[in-house]
Amino acid sequence: MSTISVRLPDSLHSMAKALASQDNTSMNQFIASAVAEKVSALSTETYLRERAQRGSDRQFLAALDAVPAGKPEDFDQL
């Protein structure tokens, strides 16, 4: 586990402190969760971009062709 020192504007610190209190968590846990959410969002974007580059239009269309045709269920119709 690492310790870091972060400088926050007073207004942001106050808002974070209030939200952490409402969430019944410590400021440490609140900030760790916020960083985890941001890391997850950025990692997901990178993962999806790399995955898309490996994709193939031909294989996608072939997979769609393999789906049997049929009438949608009543609840799936507009």
mmCIF file of the N, C-alpha and C atoms, coordinates in Angstrom:
data_MODEL
# 
_entry.id   MODEL 
# 
loop_
_atom_site.group_PDB 
_atom_site.id 
_atom_site.type_symbol 
_atom_site.label_atom_id 
_atom_site.label_alt_id 
_atom_site.label_comp_id 
_atom_site.label_asym_id 
_atom_site.label_entity_id 
_atom_site.label_seq_id 
_atom_site.pdbx_PDB_ins_code 
_atom_site.Cartn_x 
_atom_site.Cartn_y 
_atom_site.Cartn_z 
_atom_site.occupancy 
_atom_site.B_iso_or_equiv 
_atom_site.pdbx_formal_charge 
_atom_site.auth_seq_id 
_atom_site.auth_comp_id 
_atom_site.auth_asym_id 
_atom_site.auth_atom_id 
_atom_site.pdbx_PDB_model_num 
ATOM 1   N N  . MET A 1 1  ? 0.859   -1.166  0.000   1.00 0.00 ? 1  MET A N  1 
ATOM 2   C CA . MET A 1 1  ? 0.000   0.000   0.000   1.00 0.00 ? 1  MET A CA 1 
ATOM 3   C C  . MET A 1 1  ? 0.902   1.225   0.000   1.00 0.00 ? 1  MET A C  1 
ATOM 4   N N  . SER A 1 2  ? 0.512   2.220   -0.783  1.00 0.00 ? 2  SER A N  1 
ATOM 5   C CA . SER A 1 2  ? 1.289   3.448   -0.898  1.00 0.00 ? 2  SER A CA 1 
ATOM 6   C C  . SER A 1 2  ? 0.550   4.602   -0.240  1.00 0.00 ? 2  SER A C  1 
ATOM 7   N N  . THR A 1 3  ? 1.324   5.559   0.214   1.00 0.00 ? 3  THR A N  1 
ATOM 8   C CA . THR A 1 3  ? 0.766   6.792   0.771   1.00 0.00 ? 3  THR A CA 1 
ATOM 9   C C  . THR A 1 3  ? 1.126   7.925   -0.165  1.00 0.00 ? 3  THR A C  1 
ATOM 10  N N  . ILE A 1 4  ? 0.132   8.751   -0.496  1.00 0.00 ? 4  ILE A N  1 
ATOM 11  C CA . ILE A 1 4  ? 0.392   9.914   -1.336  1.00 0.00 ? 4  ILE A CA 1 
ATOM 12  C C  . ILE A 1 4  ? -0.197  11.146  -0.675  1.00 0.00 ? 4  ILE A C  1 
ATOM 13  N N  . SER A 1 5  ? 0.348   12.264  -1.048  1.00 0.00 ? 5  SER A N  1 
ATOM 14  C CA . SER A 1 5  ? -0.181  13.544  -0.581  1.00 0.00 ? 5  SER A CA 1 
ATOM 15  C C  . SER A 1 5  ? -0.786  14.242  -1.788  1.00 0.00 ? 5  SER A C  1 
ATOM 16  N N  . VAL A 1 6  ? -2.047  14.660  -1.652  1.00 0.00 ? 6  VAL A N  1 
ATOM 17  C CA . VAL A 1 6  ? -2.751  15.278  -2.762  1.00 0.00 ? 6  VAL A CA 1 
ATOM 18  C C  . VAL A 1 6  ? -3.212  16.666  -2.348  1.00 0.00 ? 6  VAL A C  1 
ATOM 19  N N  . ARG A 1 7  ? -2.994  17.627  -3.217  1.00 0.00 ? 7  ARG A N  1 
ATOM 20  C CA . ARG A 1 7  ? -3.482  18.983  -2.966  1.00 0.00 ? 7  ARG A CA 1 
ATOM 21  C C  . ARG A 1 7  ? -4.808  19.163  -3.693  1.00 0.00 ? 7  ARG A C  1 
ATOM 22  N N  . LEU A 1 8  ? -5.826  19.533  -2.936  1.00 0.00 ? 8  LEU A N  1 
ATOM 23  C CA . LEU A 1 8  ? -7.150  19.770  -3.503  1.00 0.00 ? 8  LEU A CA 1 
ATOM 24  C C  . LEU A 1 8  ? -7.581  21.196  -3.191  1.00 0.00 ? 8  LEU A C  1 
ATOM 25  N N  . PRO A 1 9  ? -8.276  21.823  -4.113  1.00 0.00 ? 9  PRO A N  1 
ATOM 26  C CA . PRO A 1 9  ? -8.869  23.120  -3.778  1.00 0.00 ? 9  PRO A CA 1 
ATOM 27  C C  . PRO A 1 9  ? -9.830  22.925  -2.595  1.00 0.00 ? 9  PRO A C  1 
ATOM 28  N N  . ASP A 1 10 ? -9.927  23.954  -1.761  1.00 0.00 ? 10 ASP A N  1 
ATOM 29  C CA . ASP A 1 10 ? -10.779 23.852  -0.573  1.00 0.00 ? 10 ASP A CA 1 
ATOM 30  C C  . ASP A 1 10 ? -12.209 23.458  -0.919  1.00 0.00 ? 10 ASP A C  1 
ATOM 31  N N  . SER A 1 11 ? -12.741 24.007  -2.001  1.00 0.00 ? 11 SER A N  1 
ATOM 32  C CA . SER A 1 11 ? -14.126 23.704  -2.366  1.00 0.00 ? 11 SER A CA 1 
ATOM 33  C C  . SER A 1 11 ? -14.297 22.231  -2.735  1.00 0.00 ? 11 SER A C  1 
ATOM 34  N N  . LEU A 1 12 ? -13.343 21.682  -3.470  1.00 0.00 ? 12 LEU A N  1 
ATOM 35  C CA . LEU A 1 12 ? -13.413 20.273  -3.855  1.00 0.00 ? 12 LEU A CA 1 
ATOM 36  C C  . LEU A 1 12 ? -13.258 19.373  -2.636  1.00 0.00 ? 12 LEU A C  1 
ATOM 37  N N  . HIS A 1 13 ? -12.344 19.753  -1.752  1.00 0.00 ? 13 HIS A N  1 
ATOM 38  C CA . HIS A 1 13 ? -12.138 18.992  -0.523  1.00 0.00 ? 13 HIS A CA 1 
ATOM 39  C C  . HIS A 1 13 ? -13.413 18.967  0.312   1.00 0.00 ? 13 HIS A C  1 
ATOM 40  N N  . SER A 1 14 ? -14.066 20.094  0.435   1.00 0.00 ? 14 SER A N  1 
ATOM 41  C CA . SER A 1 14 ? -15.310 20.174  1.214   1.00 0.00 ? 14 SER A CA 1 
ATOM 42  C C  . SER A 1 14 ? -16.397 19.302  0.599   1.00 0.00 ? 14 SER A C  1 
ATOM 43  N N  . MET A 1 15 ? -16.518 19.359  -0.716  1.00 0.00 ? 15 MET A N  1 
ATOM 44  C CA . MET A 1 15 ? -17.532 18.546  -1.396  1.00 0.00 ? 15 MET A CA 1 
ATOM 45  C C  . MET A 1 15 ? -17.231 17.058  -1.237  1.00 0.00 ? 15 MET A C  1 
ATOM 46  N N  . ALA A 1 16 ? -15.979 16.674  -1.395  1.00 0.00 ? 16 ALA A N  1 
ATOM 47  C CA . ALA A 1 16 ? -15.589 15.269  -1.258  1.00 0.00 ? 16 ALA A CA 1 
ATOM 48  C C  . ALA A 1 16 ? -15.831 14.793  0.175   1.00 0.00 ? 16 ALA A C  1 
ATOM 49  N N  . LYS A 1 17 ? -15.508 15.630  1.128   1.00 0.00 ? 17 LYS A N  1 
ATOM 50  C CA . LYS A 1 17 ? -15.709 15.276  2.537   1.00 0.00 ? 17 LYS A CA 1 
ATOM 51  C C  . LYS A 1 17 ? -17.192 15.071  2.833   1.00 0.00 ? 17 LYS A C  1 
ATOM 52  N N  . ALA A 1 18 ? -18.034 15.933  2.308   1.00 0.00 ? 18 ALA A N  1 
ATOM 53  C CA . ALA A 1 18 ? -19.477 15.818  2.524   1.00 0.00 ? 18 ALA A CA 1 
ATOM 54  C C  . ALA A 1 18 ? -20.027 14.551  1.864   1.00 0.00 ? 18 ALA A C  1 
ATOM 55  N N  . LEU A 1 19 ? -19.577 14.276  0.642   1.00 0.00 ? 19 LEU A N  1 
ATOM 56  C CA . LEU A 1 19 ? -20.051 13.084  -0.056  1.00 0.00 ? 19 LEU A CA 1 
ATOM 57  C C  . LEU A 1 19 ? -19.575 11.803  0.621   1.00 0.00 ? 19 LEU A C  1 
ATOM 58  N N  . ALA A 1 20 ? -18.344 11.803  1.092   1.00 0.00 ? 20 ALA A N  1 
ATOM 59  C CA . ALA A 1 20 ? -17.823 10.635  1.819   1.00 0.00 ? 20 ALA A CA 1 
ATOM 60  C C  . ALA A 1 20 ? -18.646 10.399  3.077   1.00 0.00 ? 20 ALA A C  1 
ATOM 61  N N  . SER A 1 21 ? -18.983 11.468  3.752   1.00 0.00 ? 21 SER A N  1 
ATOM 62  C CA . SER A 1 21 ? -19.804 11.354  4.965   1.00 0.00 ? 21 SER A CA 1 
ATOM 63  C C  . SER A 1 21 ? -21.190 10.803  4.637   1.00 0.00 ? 21 SER A C  1 
ATOM 64  N N  . GLN A 1 22 ? -21.799 11.306  3.570   1.00 0.00 ? 22 GLN A N  1 
ATOM 65  C CA . GLN A 1 22 ? -23.112 10.806  3.153   1.00 0.00 ? 22 GLN A CA 1 
ATOM 66  C C  . GLN A 1 22 ? -23.054 9.327   2.787   1.00 0.00 ? 22 GLN A C  1 
ATOM 67  N N  . ASP A 1 23 ? -21.920 8.903   2.259   1.00 0.00 ? 23 ASP A N  1 
ATOM 68  C CA . ASP A 1 23 ? -21.730 7.518   1.825   1.00 0.00 ? 23 ASP A CA 1 
ATOM 69  C C  . ASP A 1 23 ? -21.238 6.635   2.970   1.00 0.00 ? 23 ASP A C  1 
ATOM 70  N N  . ASN A 1 24 ? -21.086 7.236   4.137   1.00 0.00 ? 24 ASN A N  1 
ATOM 71  C CA . ASN A 1 24 ? -20.576 6.523   5.327   1.00 0.00 ? 24 ASN A CA 1 
ATOM 72  C C  . ASN A 1 24 ? -19.223 5.869   5.074   1.00 0.00 ? 24 ASN A C  1 
ATOM 73  N N  . THR A 1 25 ? -18.345 6.591   4.363   1.00 0.00 ? 25 THR A N  1 
ATOM 74  C CA . THR A 1 25 ? -16.998 6.097   4.117   1.00 0.00 ? 25 THR A CA 1 
ATOM 75  C C  . THR A 1 25 ? -15.999 7.162   4.542   1.00 0.00 ? 25 THR A C  1 
ATOM 76  N N  . SER A 1 26 ? -14.783 6.731   4.733   1.00 0.00 ? 26 SER A N  1 
ATOM 77  C CA . SER A 1 26 ? -13.718 7.676   5.060   1.00 0.00 ? 26 SER A CA 1 
ATOM 78  C C  . SER A 1 26 ? -13.301 8.425   3.797   1.00 0.00 ? 26 SER A C  1 
ATOM 79  N N  . MET A 1 27 ? -12.637 9.539   3.983   1.00 0.00 ? 27 MET A N  1 
ATOM 80  C CA . MET A 1 27 ? -12.104 10.274  2.837   1.00 0.00 ? 27 MET A CA 1 
ATOM 81  C C  . MET A 1 27 ? -11.117 9.397   2.074   1.00 0.00 ? 27 MET A C  1 
ATOM 82  N N  . ASN A 1 28 ? -10.324 8.607   2.803   1.00 0.00 ? 28 ASN A N  1 
ATOM 83  C CA . ASN A 1 28 ? -9.363  7.730   2.160   1.00 0.00 ? 28 ASN A CA 1 
ATOM 84  C C  . ASN A 1 28 ? -10.073 6.746   1.223   1.00 0.00 ? 28 ASN A C  1 
ATOM 85  N N  . GLN A 1 29 ? -11.119 6.108   1.733   1.00 0.00 ? 29 GLN A N  1 
ATOM 86  C CA . GLN A 1 29 ? -11.858 5.146   0.920   1.00 0.00 ? 29 GLN A CA 1 
ATOM 87  C C  . GLN A 1 29 ? -12.563 5.841   -0.239  1.00 0.00 ? 29 GLN A C  1 
ATOM 88  N N  . PHE A 1 30 ? -13.118 7.016   0.008   1.00 0.00 ? 30 PHE A N  1 
ATOM 89  C CA . PHE A 1 30 ? -13.806 7.765   -1.034  1.00 0.00 ? 30 PHE A CA 1 
ATOM 90  C C  . PHE A 1 30 ? -12.856 8.121   -2.176  1.00 0.00 ? 30 PHE A C  1 
ATOM 91  N N  . ILE A 1 31 ? -11.680 8.605   -1.841  1.00 0.00 ? 31 ILE A N  1 
ATOM 92  C CA . ILE A 1 31 ? -10.702 8.993   -2.863  1.00 0.00 ? 31 ILE A CA 1 
ATOM 93  C C  . ILE A 1 31 ? -10.156 7.753   -3.578  1.00 0.00 ? 31 ILE A C  1 
ATOM 94  N N  . ALA A 1 32 ? -9.918  6.669   -2.831  1.00 0.00 ? 32 ALA A N  1 
ATOM 95  C CA . ALA A 1 32 ? -9.451  5.430   -3.466  1.00 0.00 ? 32 ALA A CA 1 
ATOM 96  C C  . ALA A 1 32 ? -10.491 4.918   -4.463  1.00 0.00 ? 32 ALA A C  1 
ATOM 97  N N  . SER A 1 33 ? -11.774 5.001   -4.102  1.00 0.00 ? 33 SER A N  1 
ATOM 98  C CA . SER A 1 33 ? -12.834 4.564   -5.012  1.00 0.00 ? 33 SER A CA 1 
ATOM 99  C C  . SER A 1 33 ? -12.908 5.450   -6.247  1.00 0.00 ? 33 SER A C  1 
ATOM 100 N N  . ALA A 1 34 ? -12.743 6.754   -6.053  1.00 0.00 ? 34 ALA A N  1 
ATOM 101 C CA . ALA A 1 34 ? -12.784 7.681   -7.187  1.00 0.00 ? 34 ALA A CA 1 
ATOM 102 C C  . ALA A 1 34 ? -11.633 7.398   -8.153  1.00 0.00 ? 34 ALA A C  1 
ATOM 103 N N  . VAL A 1 35 ? -10.456 7.140   -7.621  1.00 0.00 ? 35 VAL A N  1 
ATOM 104 C CA . VAL A 1 35 ? -9.304  6.827   -8.476  1.00 0.00 ? 35 VAL A CA 1 
ATOM 105 C C  . VAL A 1 35 ? -9.534  5.495   -9.184  1.00 0.00 ? 35 VAL A C  1 
ATOM 106 N N  . ALA A 1 36 ? -10.089 4.516   -8.473  1.00 0.00 ? 36 ALA A N  1 
ATOM 107 C CA . ALA A 1 36 ? -10.366 3.212   -9.086  1.00 0.00 ? 36 ALA A CA 1 
ATOM 108 C C  . ALA A 1 36 ? -11.368 3.349   -10.230 1.00 0.00 ? 36 ALA A C  1 
ATOM 109 N N  . GLU A 1 37 ? -12.385 4.177   -10.048 1.00 0.00 ? 37 GLU A N  1 
ATOM 110 C CA . GLU A 1 37 ? -13.370 4.391   -11.119 1.00 0.00 ? 37 GLU A CA 1 
ATOM 111 C C  . GLU A 1 37 ? -12.719 5.016   -12.348 1.00 0.00 ? 37 GLU A C  1 
ATOM 112 N N  . LYS A 1 38 ? -11.856 5.997   -12.143 1.00 0.00 ? 38 LYS A N  1 
ATOM 113 C CA . LYS A 1 38 ? -11.199 6.667   -13.264 1.00 0.00 ? 38 LYS A CA 1 
ATOM 114 C C  . LYS A 1 38 ? -10.252 5.706   -13.985 1.00 0.00 ? 38 LYS A C  1 
ATOM 115 N N  . VAL A 1 39 ? -9.487  4.941   -13.225 1.00 0.00 ? 39 VAL A N  1 
ATOM 116 C CA . VAL A 1 39 ? -8.570  3.966   -13.821 1.00 0.00 ? 39 VAL A CA 1 
ATOM 117 C C  . VAL A 1 39 ? -9.360  2.935   -14.628 1.00 0.00 ? 39 VAL A C  1 
ATOM 118 N N  . SER A 1 40 ? -10.471 2.480   -14.083 1.00 0.00 ? 40 SER A N  1 
ATOM 119 C CA . SER A 1 40 ? -11.312 1.511   -14.786 1.00 0.00 ? 40 SER A CA 1 
ATOM 120 C C  . SER A 1 40 ? -11.854 2.088   -16.090 1.00 0.00 ? 40 SER A C  1 
ATOM 121 N N  . ALA A 1 41 ? -12.330 3.319   -16.036 1.00 0.00 ? 41 ALA A N  1 
ATOM 122 C CA . ALA A 1 41 ? -12.883 3.953   -17.238 1.00 0.00 ? 41 ALA A CA 1 
ATOM 123 C C  . ALA A 1 41 ? -11.824 4.089   -18.327 1.00 0.00 ? 41 ALA A C  1 
ATOM 124 N N  . LEU A 1 42 ? -10.653 4.563   -17.959 1.00 0.00 ? 42 LEU A N  1 
ATOM 125 C CA . LEU A 1 42 ? -9.587  4.743   -18.951 1.00 0.00 ? 42 LEU A CA 1 
ATOM 126 C C  . LEU A 1 42 ? -9.072  3.401   -19.465 1.00 0.00 ? 42 LEU A C  1 
ATOM 127 N N  . SER A 1 43 ? -8.968  2.417   -18.598 1.00 0.00 ? 43 SER A N  1 
ATOM 128 C CA . SER A 1 43 ? -8.505  1.095   -19.017 1.00 0.00 ? 43 SER A CA 1 
ATOM 129 C C  . SER A 1 43 ? -9.512  0.445   -19.960 1.00 0.00 ? 43 SER A C  1 
ATOM 130 N N  . THR A 1 44 ? -10.790 0.618   -19.671 1.00 0.00 ? 44 THR A N  1 
ATOM 131 C CA . THR A 1 44 ? -11.830 0.037   -20.516 1.00 0.00 ? 44 THR A CA 1 
ATOM 132 C C  . THR A 1 44 ? -11.787 0.655   -21.904 1.00 0.00 ? 44 THR A C  1 
ATOM 133 N N  . GLU A 1 45 ? -11.603 1.954   -21.970 1.00 0.00 ? 45 GLU A N  1 
ATOM 134 C CA . GLU A 1 45 ? -11.523 2.628   -23.270 1.00 0.00 ? 45 GLU A CA 1 
ATOM 135 C C  . GLU A 1 45 ? -10.362 2.082   -24.090 1.00 0.00 ? 45 GLU A C  1 
ATOM 136 N N  . THR A 1 46 ? -9.218  1.920   -23.458 1.00 0.00 ? 46 THR A N  1 
ATOM 137 C CA . THR A 1 46 ? -8.048  1.375   -24.150 1.00 0.00 ? 46 THR A CA 1 
ATOM 138 C C  . THR A 1 46 ? -8.300  -0.057  -24.584 1.00 0.00 ? 46 THR A C  1 
ATOM 139 N N  . TYR A 1 47 ? -8.871  -0.871  -23.698 1.00 0.00 ? 47 TYR A N  1 
ATOM 140 C CA . TYR A 1 47 ? -9.165  -2.266  -24.016 1.00 0.00 ? 47 TYR A CA 1 
ATOM 141 C C  . TYR A 1 47 ? -10.097 -2.363  -25.221 1.00 0.00 ? 47 TYR A C  1 
ATOM 142 N N  . LEU A 1 48 ? -11.174 -1.572  -25.206 1.00 0.00 ? 48 LEU A N  1 
ATOM 143 C CA . LEU A 1 48 ? -12.130 -1.632  -26.306 1.00 0.00 ? 48 LEU A CA 1 
ATOM 144 C C  . LEU A 1 48 ? -11.529 -1.148  -27.621 1.00 0.00 ? 48 LEU A C  1 
ATOM 145 N N  . ARG A 1 49 ? -10.684 -0.125  -27.560 1.00 0.00 ? 49 ARG A N  1 
ATOM 146 C CA . ARG A 1 49 ? -10.032 0.370   -28.772 1.00 0.00 ? 49 ARG A CA 1 
ATOM 147 C C  . ARG A 1 49 ? -9.124  -0.718  -29.360 1.00 0.00 ? 49 ARG A C  1 
ATOM 148 N N  . GLU A 1 50 ? -8.333  -1.373  -28.501 1.00 0.00 ? 50 GLU A N  1 
ATOM 149 C CA . GLU A 1 50 ? -7.443  -2.437  -28.975 1.00 0.00 ? 50 GLU A CA 1 
ATOM 150 C C  . GLU A 1 50 ? -8.250  -3.609  -29.512 1.00 0.00 ? 50 GLU A C  1 
ATOM 151 N N  . ARG A 1 51 ? -9.340  -3.936  -28.847 1.00 0.00 ? 51 ARG A N  1 
ATOM 152 C CA . ARG A 1 51 ? -10.196 -5.041  -29.281 1.00 0.00 ? 51 ARG A CA 1 
ATOM 153 C C  . ARG A 1 51 ? -10.824 -4.731  -30.639 1.00 0.00 ? 51 ARG A C  1 
ATOM 154 N N  . ALA A 1 52 ? -11.242 -3.489  -30.836 1.00 0.00 ? 52 ALA A N  1 
ATOM 155 C CA . ALA A 1 52 ? -11.854 -3.093  -32.104 1.00 0.00 ? 52 ALA A CA 1 
ATOM 156 C C  . ALA A 1 52 ? -10.846 -3.185  -33.245 1.00 0.00 ? 52 ALA A C  1 
ATOM 157 N N  . GLN A 1 53 ? -9.594  -2.860  -32.970 1.00 0.00 ? 53 GLN A N  1 
ATOM 158 C CA . GLN A 1 53 ? -8.576  -2.932  -34.011 1.00 0.00 ? 53 GLN A CA 1 
ATOM 159 C C  . GLN A 1 53 ? -8.327  -4.371  -34.458 1.00 0.00 ? 53 GLN A C  1 
ATOM 160 N N  . ARG A 1 54 ? -8.578  -5.334  -33.565 1.00 0.00 ? 54 ARG A N  1 
ATOM 161 C CA . ARG A 1 54 ? -8.396  -6.744  -33.921 1.00 0.00 ? 54 ARG A CA 1 
ATOM 162 C C  . ARG A 1 54 ? -9.637  -7.317  -34.600 1.00 0.00 ? 54 ARG A C  1 
ATOM 163 N N  . GLY A 1 55 ? -10.706 -6.543  -34.615 1.00 0.00 ? 55 GLY A N  1 
ATOM 164 C CA . GLY A 1 55 ? -11.968 -7.022  -35.175 1.00 0.00 ? 55 GLY A CA 1 
ATOM 165 C C  . GLY A 1 55 ? -11.906 -7.151  -36.689 1.00 0.00 ? 55 GLY A C  1 
ATOM 166 N N  . SER A 1 56 ? -12.868 -7.882  -37.207 1.00 0.00 ? 56 SER A N  1 
ATOM 167 C CA . SER A 1 56 ? -12.932 -8.109  -38.646 1.00 0.00 ? 56 SER A CA 1 
ATOM 168 C C  . SER A 1 56 ? -14.382 -7.947  -39.100 1.00 0.00 ? 56 SER A C  1 
ATOM 169 N N  . ASP A 1 57 ? -14.608 -7.052  -40.060 1.00 0.00 ? 57 ASP A N  1 
ATOM 170 C CA . ASP A 1 57 ? -15.949 -6.878  -40.615 1.00 0.00 ? 57 ASP A CA 1 
ATOM 171 C C  . ASP A 1 57 ? -16.444 -8.191  -41.225 1.00 0.00 ? 57 ASP A C  1 
ATOM 172 N N  . ARG A 1 58 ? -15.570 -8.886  -41.890 1.00 0.00 ? 58 ARG A N  1 
ATOM 173 C CA . ARG A 1 58 ? -15.935 -10.141 -42.544 1.00 0.00 ? 58 ARG A CA 1 
ATOM 174 C C  . ARG A 1 58 ? -16.402 -11.165 -41.507 1.00 0.00 ? 58 ARG A C  1 
ATOM 175 N N  . GLN A 1 59 ? -15.668 -11.304 -40.417 1.00 0.00 ? 59 GLN A N  1 
ATOM 176 C CA . GLN A 1 59 ? -16.058 -12.271 -39.384 1.00 0.00 ? 59 GLN A CA 1 
ATOM 177 C C  . GLN A 1 59 ? -17.352 -11.842 -38.688 1.00 0.00 ? 59 GLN A C  1 
ATOM 178 N N  . PHE A 1 60 ? -17.530 -10.548 -38.487 1.00 0.00 ? 60 PHE A N  1 
ATOM 179 C CA . PHE A 1 60 ? -18.757 -10.049 -37.866 1.00 0.00 ? 60 PHE A CA 1 
ATOM 180 C C  . PHE A 1 60 ? -19.966 -10.376 -38.728 1.00 0.00 ? 60 PHE A C  1 
ATOM 181 N N  . LEU A 1 61 ? -19.850 -10.101 -40.031 1.00 0.00 ? 61 LEU A N  1 
ATOM 182 C CA . LEU A 1 61 ? -20.962 -10.387 -40.934 1.00 0.00 ? 61 LEU A CA 1 
ATOM 183 C C  . LEU A 1 61 ? -21.222 -11.887 -41.042 1.00 0.00 ? 61 LEU A C  1 
ATOM 184 N N  . ALA A 1 62 ? -20.170 -12.678 -40.985 1.00 0.00 ? 62 ALA A N  1 
ATOM 185 C CA . ALA A 1 62 ? -20.341 -14.134 -41.015 1.00 0.00 ? 62 ALA A CA 1 
ATOM 186 C C  . ALA A 1 62 ? -21.086 -14.601 -39.765 1.00 0.00 ? 62 ALA A C  1 
ATOM 187 N N  . ALA A 1 63 ? -20.776 -14.015 -38.624 1.00 0.00 ? 63 ALA A N  1 
ATOM 188 C CA . ALA A 1 63 ? -21.478 -14.381 -37.390 1.00 0.00 ? 63 ALA A CA 1 
ATOM 189 C C  . ALA A 1 63 ? -22.945 -13.987 -37.478 1.00 0.00 ? 63 ALA A C  1 
ATOM 190 N N  . LEU A 1 64 ? -23.233 -12.823 -38.032 1.00 0.00 ? 64 LEU A N  1 
ATOM 191 C CA . LEU A 1 64 ? -24.627 -12.409 -38.196 1.00 0.00 ? 64 LEU A CA 1 
ATOM 192 C C  . LEU A 1 64 ? -25.375 -13.347 -39.133 1.00 0.00 ? 64 LEU A C  1 
ATOM 193 N N  . ASP A 1 65 ? -24.700 -13.804 -40.182 1.00 0.00 ? 65 ASP A N  1 
ATOM 194 C CA . ASP A 1 65 ? -25.328 -14.733 -41.126 1.00 0.00 ? 65 ASP A CA 1 
ATOM 195 C C  . ASP A 1 65 ? -25.682 -16.060 -40.455 1.00 0.00 ? 65 ASP A C  1 
ATOM 196 N N  . ALA A 1 66 ? -24.955 -16.410 -39.392 1.00 0.00 ? 66 ALA A N  1 
ATOM 197 C CA . ALA A 1 66 ? -25.188 -17.677 -38.706 1.00 0.00 ? 66 ALA A CA 1 
ATOM 198 C C  . ALA A 1 66 ? -26.400 -17.615 -37.774 1.00 0.00 ? 66 ALA A C  1 
ATOM 199 N N  . VAL A 1 67 ? -26.919 -16.423 -37.509 1.00 0.00 ? 67 VAL A N  1 
ATOM 200 C CA . VAL A 1 67 ? -28.080 -16.278 -36.626 1.00 0.00 ? 67 VAL A CA 1 
ATOM 201 C C  . VAL A 1 67 ? -29.327 -16.659 -37.411 1.00 0.00 ? 67 VAL A C  1 
ATOM 202 N N  . PRO A 1 68 ? -30.100 -17.592 -36.867 1.00 0.00 ? 68 PRO A N  1 
ATOM 203 C CA . PRO A 1 68 ? -31.292 -18.017 -37.614 1.00 0.00 ? 68 PRO A CA 1 
ATOM 204 C C  . PRO A 1 68 ? -32.329 -16.898 -37.703 1.00 0.00 ? 68 PRO A C  1 
ATOM 205 N N  . ALA A 1 69 ? -32.997 -16.837 -38.839 1.00 0.00 ? 69 ALA A N  1 
ATOM 206 C CA . ALA A 1 69 ? -34.063 -15.856 -39.013 1.00 0.00 ? 69 ALA A CA 1 
ATOM 207 C C  . ALA A 1 69 ? -35.289 -16.349 -38.260 1.00 0.00 ? 69 ALA A C  1 
ATOM 208 N N  . GLY A 1 70 ? -36.044 -15.443 -37.746 1.00 0.00 ? 70 GLY A N  1 
ATOM 209 C CA . GLY A 1 70 ? -37.256 -15.833 -37.032 1.00 0.00 ? 70 GLY A CA 1 
ATOM 210 C C  . GLY A 1 70 ? -38.050 -14.619 -36.642 1.00 0.00 ? 70 GLY A C  1 
ATOM 211 N N  . LYS A 1 71 ? -39.246 -14.880 -36.198 1.00 0.00 ? 71 LYS A N  1 
ATOM 212 C CA . LYS A 1 71 ? -40.139 -13.799 -35.779 1.00 0.00 ? 71 LYS A CA 1 
ATOM 213 C C  . LYS A 1 71 ? -39.797 -13.441 -34.332 1.00 0.00 ? 71 LYS A C  1 
ATOM 214 N N  . PRO A 1 72 ? -39.647 -12.144 -34.048 1.00 0.00 ? 72 PRO A N  1 
ATOM 215 C CA . PRO A 1 72 ? -39.365 -11.748 -32.662 1.00 0.00 ? 72 PRO A CA 1 
ATOM 216 C C  . PRO A 1 72 ? -40.557 -12.068 -31.759 1.00 0.00 ? 72 PRO A C  1 
ATOM 217 N N  . GLU A 1 73 ? -40.273 -12.300 -30.494 1.00 0.00 ? 73 GLU A N  1 
ATOM 218 C CA . GLU A 1 73 ? -41.314 -12.492 -29.502 1.00 0.00 ? 73 GLU A CA 1 
ATOM 219 C C  . GLU A 1 73 ? -42.147 -11.210 -29.430 1.00 0.00 ? 73 GLU A C  1 
ATOM 220 N N  . ASP A 1 74 ? -43.382 -11.327 -28.981 1.00 0.00 ? 74 ASP A N  1 
ATOM 221 C CA . ASP A 1 74 ? -44.274 -10.157 -28.900 1.00 0.00 ? 74 ASP A CA 1 
ATOM 222 C C  . ASP A 1 74 ? -43.667 -9.033  -28.066 1.00 0.00 ? 74 ASP A C  1 
ATOM 223 N N  . PHE A 1 75 ? -42.983 -9.415  -26.971 1.00 0.00 ? 75 PHE A N  1 
ATOM 224 C CA . PHE A 1 75 ? -42.415 -8.388  -26.088 1.00 0.00 ? 75 PHE A CA 1 
ATOM 225 C C  . PHE A 1 75 ? -41.189 -7.708  -26.693 1.00 0.00 ? 75 PHE A C  1 
ATOM 226 N N  . ASP A 1 76 ? -40.642 -8.244  -27.773 1.00 0.00 ? 76 ASP A N  1 
ATOM 227 C CA . ASP A 1 76 ? -39.497 -7.642  -28.443 1.00 0.00 ? 76 ASP A CA 1 
ATOM 228 C C  . ASP A 1 76 ? -39.902 -6.741  -29.613 1.00 0.00 ? 76 ASP A C  1 
ATOM 229 N N  . GLN A 1 77 ? -41.187 -6.646  -29.868 1.00 0.00 ? 77 GLN A N  1 
ATOM 230 C CA . GLN A 1 77 ? -41.651 -5.819  -30.980 1.00 0.00 ? 77 GLN A CA 1 
ATOM 231 C C  . GLN A 1 77 ? -42.112 -4.465  -30.472 1.00 0.00 ? 77 GLN A C  1 
ATOM 232 N N  . LEU A 1 78 ? -41.980 -3.466  -31.315 1.00 0.00 ? 78 LEU A N  1 
ATOM 233 C CA . LEU A 1 78 ? -42.446 -2.129  -30.937 1.00 0.00 ? 78 LEU A CA 1 
ATOM 234 C C  . LEU A 1 78 ? -43.937 -2.004  -31.098 1.00 0.00 ? 78 LEU A C  1 
# 
